[in-house]
């Protein structure tokens, strides 16, 4: 599964990549909205994960008209705002809005599995098994 991780600056985009690559996904860091289309063209993401502050209706609308991004779900992540402090995802055209500090591995796997583009791509099975083992260990 390929994830495009979009942040305001290099540190945040790489942090998102580190966070999500621990699940066995292939991540590409992108700095700023203007660099998303060129990165997506070569990477062909199954899911775009972006800082929520970078996303707006015009940005999402523009992406929906680009063949490489049309139909690719967008997951907004925040380091500071909880989902209830943002407009509901379904009203904004997003696959979801999450507050990153509260996500555990099991929730994260379920989230990306539910948001992924339906191209026959699955969350890596080793990540699912690792999550089950980790969950059993924690309880």
Order of alpha helices (4+ residues) and beta strands (2+ residues): beta-alpha-beta-alpha-beta-alpha-beta-alpha-beta-alpha-alpha
